[in-house]
Amino acid sequence: MPTCPAPVRRLDTATATELTDTAAELLARHGSATSPDLLADLPATRTRLSAELRHALRPVDTADGLFVLRGLRPDDTELGPTPGHWSTVGDAGALWDVTLLLVSALMGTPIAWDGQQDGRFVHNIVPSPGHESEQTGASSSVLLTPHTEDAFHPGRAHLLLLCCMRNHDRIATTAAGVRLTALAQADLDQLKRPVAPILPDDAYEQAQQFPGRPAPVPTLFDSPDGLTMRYDPAYTPLEGTDEAWRGAYERLGEELARVSVAVSLEPGDVLVVDNDLVVHGRVPFRARYDGTDRWLKRASVRVEDRPTRPLAEHDEHGYGQAALTAWAS
C-alpha cells in the first residue's frame, strides 16, 4: 500500500483563527459541546462565517473522494492524556468537538446514532483495553478492515470526518475509492445484485439483537455522478452466496487494496471522506495505554437530496437504529 499524500486544503492563519474563535464563542455561550442549544445554534452560526472559510469547508468535490483539511493546531498539553475509553472523555478536547461540528455544519447536517456513544454527535476514537482485536475504532492490534461507515444502515452518513487530536506514532488511516478501481463489467453487474446483507458492527450492540430478518443489499450501484458503494466485508456473511457473486466480491476487495493509500494524520488534520465513494480503515498498532496513544474525533454528515443511494434503501429497517439530526429541518 503506497503512502500517498491525500489532496490537501490548507486553512491560512486568518481562516483557522476564525473557525476556532467561533467554536470557542459557541462553547462559552452554551457551556458544553453536547448541549442541544449549541447544536440548534449551528445553522445560524455557519451563515456568519466568511466566504473564504465556507469555500474551504465545502464538501468533497474531486474524484479522489477525500481530502485533508490542514491548518488547525490543537495544544497537546491542553488536551490532557488520551482517554482509555470513549465514555471517560468527558469535556476533554471540547473546543475541537465544536470545531468539528462547525466544519460538519458547513458541509451538511451532522448526524448521530441513539445506539452509539450515548447519541453524541462527535465520537472519540481511542484504543481501549479488551477491544484490541475487534473490528471497531477501539481496536489496535488488528487491521481495521476497509469499510463504508455504518454500512448496515440506509441512513448512513454521506461524509465522514476524522479530526486528529494526537498521533505520535503516525499510525495510518487507509482509504480507497471505488471509482479508482478497474473491475470487469461482469463483476460490476454481479455486485449490483442484492445478494448478501450487511450486519451491524460491534459498536452497535442493541442493533445486533434486532429481531428483524437481515435483507440482502447491493454492494455497488450507479448514481448520476458515477459508481457508488456500500461495503463492509467484516460484517457481510458470505455463507450461501453464489460463486459468481462471491468471486466478484473478492475481486472488488483486491482492487480496493490495489488503489488504497495510507494517510498519517497530524494533530489538527481533518480527513474528510466521501462515504459513498471511499472505504476507510486503519493499520494495526500496539497501544500503550499510557495517555499518549492515537486519538481521533469523528463526525458524520448527511447531505440532503444527494442522489447516491438506491430508492430501495427507504424500505430497510436499519436494525432498529435511529439516526439523530443536529437540528430540526
Protein Blocks (a to p, Z undefined) as FASTA:
>chain_A
ZZdddddddddfklmmmmmmmmmmmmmmnopaklmklmmmmmmmmmmpcfklmmmmgccf
bfkopacdehiacdfklnopadfbfklnmmnoklmmmmmmmmmmmnmccdddfkgghhpa
bdcddddehilmpccfkbmkbccddddehklpmkbcfbdcdddfbdfkopacddddfklp
ccdfklmmmmmpcfbccdddfklmmlmmpmbdcddddfbdcdfkbccddddfklccfehp
afklmmmmmmmmmmmmmmpccddddehiacdddfklbccdddddddeklopaccdddddd
ddehiafbcfklmmpgklopacddfbdZZ
